[in-house]
Amino acid sequence: MKTLVAHPYAEALLDLAQAERSEDACSEALQVLAQAIEGSDLKVIFQNPQFSKEERRRLLQQIGDRLKLSRLMDHFLQLLVDRERISILPTIAQVYRQLLNDRRGVSLAKLQTAAPLTAAQLQKLKTELQKLSRRPVELEVTVDPGLIGGFSVEMDGVLRDGSVRGQLEHLRTAMKRAIR
């Protein structure tokens, strides 16, 4: 549901950013703001009705000044506050990035590894993913020790799970079916 609401905002911002040739700057600003909101008390402030729209606007203006955001981003954030949509900023950031990648013909690959990979390993994996998708690939890497070993990649709506945890889950499912 959040994605449906976020899509028009992300698309409008991307259209304006392309007109100003500031797509990457807006993408970076959205990512920083989304992480700031998700990882702090800001989320509570923006969702708390005790804080007026004016207080939220002032807070965003201060954040914008510190981050040296463009006028476009400042206006966009104010619009989100006015329409009471600032809480979906992290989703807007995600949709914006997907739209930007789609317009550029780039696939986003979300890579989860059990342990950090070297630059050479990441480059080799990226090359293989580009062959698979026949498009340039942007890697988004996270480390999840819970995978035990190996990695999983989600790209173009397909999950490829080569992790030990994934193999164990597959084995468990197969064993349950065999017992029935």
C-alpha positions as CSV (number, residue, x, y, z in Angstrom):
1,M,0.0,0.0,0.0
2,K,2.8,2.4,0.9
3,T,4.4,1.8,-2.5
4,L,1.2,2.8,-4.3
5,V,1.0,6.0,-2.4
6,A,4.8,6.7,-2.7
7,H,5.0,6.0,-6.5
8,P,3.4,9.3,-7.7
9,Y,5.6,11.4,-5.3
10,A,8.8,9.5,-6.4
11,E,7.9,9.9,-10.1
12,A,7.1,13.6,-9.8
13,L,10.4,14.2,-8.0
14,L,12.4,12.3,-10.5
15,D,10.8,14.2,-13.4
16,L,11.7,17.5,-11.7
17,A,15.2,16.3,-10.8
18,Q,15.8,15.2,-14.4
19,A,14.8,18.6,-15.6
20,E,17.4,20.1,-13.3
21,R,19.9,17.3,-14.0
22,S,20.1,16.5,-10.3
23,E,18.7,12.9,-10.2
24,D,21.7,11.5,-8.4
25,A,21.9,14.3,-5.8
26,C,18.2,13.8,-5.1
27,S,18.6,10.1,-4.8
28,E,21.5,10.5,-2.3
29,A,19.5,13.1,-0.3
30,L,16.5,10.8,-0.2
31,Q,18.6,7.9,1.0
32,V,20.3,10.0,3.7
33,L,16.9,11.4,4.9
34,A,15.3,7.9,4.8
35,Q,18.1,6.5,7.0
36,A,17.9,9.4,9.3
37,I,14.1,9.1,9.8
38,E,14.2,5.3,10.2
39,G,17.1,5.2,12.6
40,S,16.1,8.0,15.0
41,D,13.4,9.7,17.0
42,L,12.5,11.7,13.9
43,K,10.1,9.0,12.8
44,V,8.2,9.4,16.1
45,I,8.2,13.2,15.7
46,F,6.8,13.1,12.2
47,Q,4.1,10.6,13.2
48,N,3.1,12.3,16.5
49,P,0.1,14.6,16.1
50,Q,1.2,16.7,19.0
51,F,3.8,18.3,16.7
52,S,2.2,20.8,14.4
53,K,2.9,21.0,10.7
54,E,4.8,24.2,11.3
55,E,7.1,22.5,13.8
56,R,7.7,19.7,11.4
57,R,8.4,22.2,8.6
58,R,11.0,24.0,10.8
59,L,12.6,20.7,11.8
60,L,12.9,19.7,8.1
61,Q,14.3,23.1,7.2
62,Q,17.0,22.7,9.8
63,I,17.8,19.3,8.6
64,G,17.9,20.5,5.0
65,D,20.2,23.4,5.9
66,R,22.6,21.0,7.7
67,L,22.6,18.6,4.7
68,K,22.7,21.5,2.2
69,L,19.7,20.2,0.3
70,S,18.7,21.8,-2.9
71,R,15.6,24.0,-3.2
72,L,13.9,21.2,-5.0
73,M,14.4,18.8,-2.1
74,D,13.4,21.4,0.4
75,H,10.2,22.1,-1.4
76,F,9.6,18.4,-1.8
77,L,10.0,17.7,1.9
78,Q,7.6,20.6,2.7
79,L,5.1,19.2,0.3
80,L,5.3,15.8,2.1
81,V,4.7,17.5,5.5
82,D,1.8,19.5,4.1
83,R,0.2,16.4,2.7
84,E,1.1,14.4,5.8
85,R,3.2,11.9,3.8
86,I,6.6,12.5,5.4
87,S,6.3,9.1,7.2
88,I,6.5,7.3,3.8
89,L,9.8,9.0,2.8
90,P,11.8,5.8,3.2
91,T,9.4,4.1,0.7
92,I,9.5,7.1,-1.6
93,A,13.3,6.9,-1.6
94,Q,13.2,3.2,-2.5
95,V,10.6,3.8,-5.3
96,Y,12.6,6.8,-6.6
97,R,15.8,4.6,-6.8
98,Q,13.9,1.9,-8.7
99,L,12.4,4.4,-11.2
100,L,15.8,6.0,-11.7
101,N,17.4,2.7,-12.4
102,D,14.6,1.7,-14.7
103,R,15.0,4.9,-16.7
104,R,18.7,4.3,-17.0
105,G,18.4,0.7,-17.9
106,V,20.1,-0.5,-14.7
107,S,19.1,-3.6,-12.6
108,L,19.3,-3.3,-8.9
109,A,20.7,-6.4,-7.2
110,K,20.2,-6.7,-3.5
111,L,23.0,-9.0,-2.3
112,Q,23.0,-10.5,1.2
113,T,26.2,-12.3,2.2
114,A,27.1,-14.2,5.3
115,A,30.5,-12.4,5.5
116,P,31.9,-9.3,3.9
117,L,33.2,-9.8,0.4
118,T,36.4,-8.4,-1.1
119,A,36.3,-5.8,-3.8
120,A,37.5,-8.4,-6.3
121,Q,34.7,-10.8,-5.3
122,L,32.1,-8.1,-5.5
123,Q,33.3,-7.1,-9.0
124,K,33.3,-10.7,-10.2
125,L,29.7,-11.2,-8.9
126,K,28.6,-8.0,-10.4
127,T,30.0,-9.0,-13.8
128,E,28.2,-12.4,-13.6
129,L,24.9,-10.6,-12.7
130,Q,25.3,-8.2,-15.6
131,K,25.7,-11.2,-18.0
132,L,22.5,-12.7,-16.4
133,S,20.4,-9.6,-16.7
134,R,22.0,-8.2,-19.9
135,R,22.0,-4.8,-18.3
136,P,24.3,-2.8,-16.1
137,V,23.9,-3.8,-12.4
138,E,24.0,-1.7,-9.2
139,L,24.8,-3.8,-6.2
140,E,23.2,-3.1,-2.8
141,V,25.2,-5.2,-0.3
142,T,24.3,-6.2,3.2
143,V,26.0,-8.6,5.5
144,D,23.8,-11.1,7.4
145,P,25.7,-13.6,9.5
146,G,22.4,-15.5,9.9
147,L,22.9,-16.9,6.3
148,I,25.6,-19.1,7.9
149,G,27.5,-19.2,4.6
150,G,27.1,-18.3,0.9
151,F,24.8,-15.5,-0.3
152,S,21.4,-14.6,-1.8
153,V,20.6,-12.1,-4.5
154,E,17.3,-10.5,-5.4
155,M,17.3,-8.9,-8.8
156,D,14.6,-8.1,-11.3
157,G,12.0,-9.7,-9.0
158,V,13.8,-13.0,-8.7
159,L,15.4,-14.3,-5.6
160,R,18.4,-16.6,-6.0
161,D,19.3,-18.1,-2.7
162,G,22.7,-19.8,-2.4
163,S,23.0,-19.5,1.3
164,V,23.4,-22.3,3.7
165,R,20.4,-21.1,5.6
166,G,18.3,-21.3,2.4
167,Q,19.6,-24.8,1.6
168,L,18.8,-26.0,5.1
169,E,15.2,-24.5,4.8
170,H,14.8,-26.2,1.5
171,L,16.0,-29.5,2.9
172,R,13.6,-29.2,5.9
173,T,10.7,-28.5,3.6
174,A,11.6,-31.5,1.4
175,M,11.9,-33.7,4.5
176,K,8.4,-32.6,5.8
177,R,6.9,-33.5,2.4
178,A,8.5,-36.9,2.4
179,I,7.2,-37.7,5.9
180,R,3.6,-36.9,5.0
